[in-house]
Amino acid sequence: MIESTIGALTRTDLANRILSVVAISALLIWGAWAIQFTQTSPGDQANIANNTASFTPQTAVNTEGNATISPGADAQYIMTFETNIPPSVAPTARERPGGLGYTFGPDPFDSTSNVTFPHKTTYAVFTFLFGWQLGPNGGPLPTIWASTPSGIMYNPTIVAPGYAGVDLYAKQGVAAFNQHVGWATWILEVDTPGNYTMHFLNSGVANAAGLVAMGYTDIVFSRSSPYLYVGIATIVVAAALGIGIGVEEWKRQRRPSLSQKAS
């Protein structure tokens, strides 16, 4: 008798179907991940430092490099950040007692959440050059550190070369010393109101000199989807493959296969 079977699958056909399903599933998973993947920009310390490269200080103090930091003294260069500053109050630079540094402020503290994107983060920026005199037999080096409402930092997270043309200030007062710290920039994240301070403790045998520029900068962080379009394209390809395989299976099911078997 003649017996008809419809859409019989060989082992090869079955293996091809399984591999196709696995491949399409992998493409869909990768495509969905690529669409959802986001990164914060700027996303690292180097990018933050680069974004600060165009920063213009609000104030530069002791630009003549005068030797005002006596031996054993702790000079402090302070930036203050406050909330709800009256419009009539502008930030100003005020010399500290004994000429040991300056206080600058108040500057505004942004209390909005930094969890959502985009958001703005404020950074206190100190660009500085110090010179000091060691004795004939050397001696202890000065100590430079930063303090914030969150604690003390001897090695700030973000350090960069000097910016904003502050190295063009006259340096004769600093250059006269046999030891000095070259231009450097410390970038401190302002995460709470209060004082953000750079300290210089003179451990030399004579007065030290310091040139310091201070100011704040706001950097906007946003999320980008670098693989967005690649992910969409991958899903489109996976969908097209799935539709093609479905159409082929539908056609195969409609095409009868005749075999003869002796009864």
N, C-alpha and C positions, 0 to 999 in steps of 0.2 A: 504494500500500500504506500501511497505517497503521503508524507507527513511534512508539514511546513512548520518552521521555527522562525520566530521574529526576533531580530536583534541579538543573536547569540554573540557573546563576547569571548574572544580568545584570551589566553593568558597575557599575551603581549598588549592587547587592547586594554585589559584591566590594569596592567602595570602603568601604561601611558596615562590612563585616567587618574590613578593615584598620584603619580608624579605631577600631573597638571594641577590637581587640587592643592598639593603641597606648595608648588611654586606660586600659585595665585594667592594662597593664604599668606605666604612669606612676603610677597609684594604688597599686599594690603596692610599687613602689620607694619612693615617698614615705612610705607607711605603715610599711614596714620601717625606714626611716631615723628616723622619728619615734619609734618604739618604742625604737630603740637610742640615740637622742640623750640625753645626760645633761649636766647642768651641776653645777658645784661650788657648794655653798651654805655659808657666804657666799662669793660669787664675785668680789668686788671690794673695793677699799680702803674705799669708803664703808660697805659692809656690815660690814666688820671694825671700823671705827671706831664704828659704831652698836652693834655687839655689845659694845664696850668701854664704852659709855656708862653701864652699870650697875655698872661696876667699882668696887670699894672698895679703896683703897690699903692695903698692909700697914703702911706707916709714913709719917709726915709729919715732916720734919725742919726745924728752925729756924722753927717756926710763928709766932714773934713777929716775924720779919723782921729780926733783928738784923744790923747791918752787920759781917760777919766776913770778907769777901773783900777782902784788901788790894790796892792797885794793882799790876798786873803778875802777880798770882797766878792760878793755874789751880785752881779748885775742881772737885772730881770727886765725882759722886754715882753710886755703883757698886752694881749688883746682881750677885750671884754665883750661878751655876747649876752644880750638881754632880750626879753620878750616885751611887747607893748611899749616900745620906745615912743615918747611923744614926738609929733612931727617937728616941734620947735627945737629938739635936741639933736645936734649934729655930732658925729665922732670927732674927737680932737686928740692930739698928742700932748701928754703931760710928763715932764721930766720927773723922775723919781728922786727921793731925798738923796743928797750927796752926789747927784749926777750918775747914779748907778742904774742906768736904763731908763725906759719910758713906759708909760701906760697909754694905750690907744683904745678909744671906744667912746660910747658903746656902739656895737654893730648889732644888726638884727639877727635873732635866732628864729629860724623857721620851725615851728612846732608841728607842722603837718606830718602825717605818717609817711614813712619811706618804704612801706610794704607794697603799696600799689604802684603801678607803672602807668605813665612816667612819673618820676618824682625828682625833687631837687635835693641835693646834699651840699652843705656848706663846708668849706675847708679854710682853716686858718693857715696862711702862708708866711713863712719867715725866710727871708733871703739875707745872708750875713757873711761878714768877713771879720776875723779877729786877729790881732797881733799881740804878742807878749814877749817879755825878755827873760831868758834863762840866765842863771849864774854861770861863772866860768867852769864849774864842774857839773853843769846841767841842772837837774832838779825835777820836781814833779811837774807833770803836764797839767794844764787847766782842764777842768771838767765842764762839758757842755751837755745839757739835758733839757728835756721838755716836761712840763707838768700841765695836766688838764684836770677838770673836775672828776675824771675817772681814775686818775693816778699819775704816776711818774713814768716817763719813757726815756731811757738812755739811748735807745736806737729807734727813732720814729719809723713807722712802717714804710712811708713813702719819702724817699730822698732823691733829689735831682740837682743838676747843676744850677748855678745862678741864672736868673731870668730877668726880663723886663728892663734891661739896660742899666741895672743898678751898679754893675761893675764899671760903669763910666764915671762914677763919682770919684773925686780926688782921693787918693789912697796914701798920700805922703805920710800921714800920721801912723798908718799901719805898716807901710813898707819899711819904716825905719827900724822895726824890730827884727831880731834874728830868728824868730819863730812866728809863723802865722798859719791860720786855717784858710785855705782858698775858698772862693765863693761857693756856697752851697745853699740849697733850699730844703727846708723841712715843710712838709705838708701834713697838717693834722686835721682829721675829721672832727667837725664840731657836732657832737651828738647830744649835747645838753647845754643849757645856759651856764655862764660862768667865765672864769679866767683861763685863757690858754697862753702859757708862758714859756719863753725860751730863757734858760739860765746859762750864765757864764761865770764860773768860779775861777778867779785869777790865782793861780798857784805859783806865779813867777816872783822875781825879786824886785820888780818895778811896776809902775802903772802899765796897764794893758789898754788897748784901743779896740773899739768895736764899731763897725758900720752895719746897721741893721735896717732892712726895709720890711714893713709889715702890711698886711692887708688880707681880705678874704675874697674868696671866689666861689660862685655857685656852679655846680655841674649838674646837668639834667641827665638822669639815667632813664633809659627806655629799653623796652624789650624788642628784639628783632627776631624774625624767623628766617634764618639763612637758608633753610632747606624747604621753605614753603612751596615754591613752584616745582621743585624736584619731587616733593611728596605728592602734590596734586597730579603731576605727570605720571608718577608711578601708579597711583590709584586708577587713573584713566587707562593705562596700559593693562593693568590687572583686570579691570572691568571688561575691556575689549577682548582679552583672552578668554575670560569666563563666558562672555556672550558667544564668542566663536565656537568654543567647545560645546556649549549648550545647543547651538544651532546644528552642529555636526552630529551630536547625539540624537537630536530630534529627527534628523534626516535618516540616521541609521535605524532608528526604531521603526520608521515608516517603510523602510526597504526590506521586504520579506526575503528570507533565504530558504531556498527549496532543497531538500535533500531526500533521497530515496532510500528506503529501507525495505528489504524483503520481509514479507509477513509470513 
